[in-house]
């Protein structure tokens, strides 16, 4: 029986590295895929442009707005558009939508930067709607960390941009703009071990050949004992060249290469913190497993 265990190695506002133990590859990869494609977030879905004399055409502006990351800690408080009972009206449904507007005109000779700070929330009725706002990015300046608003575009003299947009809940499987992560990767932790007694049977030249057979330099020679040792186990790419080499020497069990923990690296877009992405992914995975369990149970009952 699986007993999943997580060990968090590092955690910040946007990045996390953790180890996942006692699970199968299928389980680990399912978790990774869910973090990418099935964790619900908020993103701009509809854009109504009233005036656009900027250098960018309407479709480009709409796409750029859709890809803006929005804080989504309250995403679970909203309904998916397909599940909401609201009807299409001029009012924004507080159960599934958040509305923003922007109206900027450059009256100066200098270039004007239009950022997410120019977006104004409208028709807000609850805290969940109020919490959905554009993410700010962090920048290192003179040794200090400063927050900046995301640049939407730049306007020249007399250029104008005016639009309304509506935010909806969704998942990355529908569109990449709803994916909460930039990176969600996993890899095995290689467990490479040398049997010193067996390694002593090698001749000096065989030891050198054994060390050189590894393309990623996992092995080296101990300067004191002049015996083969593991120096960089994390460099292992499971090519098994060392296993093949020991067979050439006709000596067994010199080296052992095994799968260890799954090491995950996550970097978010800022809409959710890494631990929130992980918690939500586990919740979605649990729901899927529950559905499968119930379906299997109903099949067994009908078979009887």
N, C-alpha and C positions, 0 to 999 in steps of 0.2 A: 504493500500500500504506500502511495506517495505521501511524503510529509514535507511539502515545500518550505524552504527556509531562505530568508533574505538577509544578507549582510551588506549594509550600506557603507561604502568605502569613502565616498566624498559627496557632498551636497551643497549646492549654492542656489541662488534664485533662478538660474536658468540651466544648470547642468547637474547631472548626477551620475555616479558610477556605483553599481551594486553587483553582488554575486547572488545567483540563484542556485540553490542546492536541492538535491533529492527529487528531481523532476526529469521527465523524459525530454528528448529533443523536440517532440511534437508540442508538448506543453509550453516549453520555453519560446519556441517560434510563434506559437499562437499568441502568447502575451506580447511579443514584439510587434506582430502584425496589428493587434488590437490597438496598441499605443499609437500606431501610425494612422490607422484608418477608421477606428470605431469609438474613439473617445469623443463625446459631444462637446462642441464649443460654439461660440457665436461669431458670425461674420456677416458682412454687408451682402445682401442678396439682390435687392432691387435699387436701382438708381434712376431718378427722374431729373434730367438736365434741362434747365430752363434757359440758361445763357452760358455759352462757352466760346470765348474769343481767344483762348489760349493756344499755344503751339500744338497741343495734343488734341486729337479728335475724340469724340464722345466715347467710342468703344474702348479706347486706350485708358481714358480716365475712369470709366466704370470698372474695368479689369483691375486697375491699380487700387481703386477703393476696396474692391472685394478682397484683395490680398493683404489689406491692413490688418495686423493682429489686434484683437480686442480682448480685454480682460473678460474671462469666462468662468470665474469662480462660482457664479450663480446660474450656470447653464442648466443645471438640473431643475431649476425653478420654472423653466420655460417649457412649453409644449413644442414638439416638432410640428411644422406647418401642416403635415398630413394628418396629424392627430388632433389639431385644435378645432374647437366647435365654432370659431368665429366666422363671420361672413365678411366678404369684401366690402368695406366701406371706406370713407375718407379718413376715419379715425383709425389709429394704430391699436391693435389688440394688445392689451397689457399681459396676456397669457403667452404670447408667442413672438412678440415683436418689440423692437426699440427703434425709434426714429431719430435721425440726425439731419441737420440742414447746414448748408454752407453758402455764404454770400460774400464774395471778396472782389473788389475792383481796385486796380492800381492807379492811383491819381498822381503818382510821383514819377520822376524821371528814372530813378533807380529801379533795379530789378527787385520785385517783391516775392518773398518765399511764402507759399501757402502750405501750411502744415496741419497736422491733426488737431492742433490747438484751436484752429478756426472752425472745427466741427461743433455744432451746438445741438444739444439734446432737446427734443420736443415731445410734448404729450406724455410726460413721465408721471406715473401714478403710484409706483412702489419702489422699494429699495433694490429689488432685483434688477429692474430696468436701469436704475441710477448707477448700479455697479458696472454696467457694460459701457466701457469707454476705451478709446485707443490706448495701446500700450506705448510706453516711452522707452527709448533705448538708452543704454548707459555708455558714456564716453569718458576715456581717461584724458584729462587735460591738466598739465603741470602737476602731475602726481595726485590729482584729485578726481574722484568719480562724479561726473555730472550727468543729469538726465536731460534728454533732448526729445522734442516731439518729432514724429516721422514726417519727412518732407513729402508732400503730395505733388507739387509742381512749382514752377516759377512763372510769374506773370510780368510781362513788359508793360510799358506805359500805355494806359487806356484799355488794357486787357482785363477781362472780367470772367469770373466763374461763379455760377449759381446753380445749386441743385439740392434735392432732397434724396435721402437714402434710407432704406429700411433694413434692419439687422434681423437675421433669422438664426435659429438653431439648426445644426447639421453635423455631419461626420465626414471625415476625410475620404471615405469610400465614395461619397457623392461628388466632392470637389476638394482639391488640395488646400483651398483656403480655410477649410474647417479642420485640417490636421494640426494638432497642438505641438508637434515636434518638427524640428529641422533634421535631427538625426536620432535614430533609435536602432542601434546596432548591437549584436551579441556575438560572442565568440567563446570557444572552449578555453578553459585554463589548462594548458598542457601539463601533465605530470610525468616528468622524465626522471628516471632513476638509473644509476649505474651500480652493478654488483662488483664491488672493488676486488673481491677474491678472483672473480672470473676475468676482470680486466688485467690483473697481474699476469695472466697467462699469455698476454699479447707481447710480441717482440717490440722493441722501440720503434721500428719502422711501421709496424701494424698500428701502434698507438697513434702515430702521426697520420697515417692513412684514415684511421677511424675518425679522428678529430676533423680532418679536411673533407670528409664525405658529406658533412652537414652543410647545406647551402646557406643556412642562416646563423652559423657559428654558435650552436647551442653548447658544444663541448669544448673543453680545453685541457691542457696538461697542467697538473699541479706542479708548481716550481720546486716544491720540497720533495714530494714522493715520486715525481715524474710519472704519475699515474693519471689515467683519464678521469675527468670529473665533469659534472654538469655546472656550467657557468651562467648560462642565459636561457633558462627553461621557457620563459615567456616568448622567446623568439621562435619556438617550435611551430612549424606549419603542417605537421602530420604528414610529411612526405615519406617517412619510414625508410629513408636512405640508410640510416644507422642500423635498422633491422636487417636490411639486405646485406650490409657490409659485414655484420657479425656472422651471417651465413657463409659468406665468402671465406671467413677465417675458420669455419667449421667449429666454432665455439658458441654454445647456446647461452642465453640468459645473461649476456653482458649488459644489455640495456633493455629497459621496459618503458614503453610510451603508452600512457592511458589518458582518457578524458577526465577532466576535473570539473570544477564548477562552471556555470555559464556566467560570463562577465558581460554586463550590459552597460552601454554608454548612451545617455539620453541628453539631448540639448533641445530645449523648448523654444517656441517662437515668442514666449513671454505671456501668452494668453492664460496659461496655467503654470504653476510651479511644478518642477519635476516629480515631487512626491505626490502631488495631486493627480498628475497624469497616471502615475503608477497605481494609485488607489482606484481611480476610475477604470483603468484597464482590468484590474483584478475583479472589480464589480461586474464589468461587461462579460468577462470570461466565466465568472460564476453563473451569470444568467444563462449563458449558452450551454454550460454543462448541465444546468437544471432542466432546460428544455429537452436536451438529449436524454437525460435520465428519465424524465416523465414519458417521453416518446417510447423509449425501450420498455418501460413498465407497462404501458398500454398494449404494446405488441405482445408481451408475455402473457398478459391477462386474456387477450383475445385468442391466443394460441391454445390456451387451456380449454 
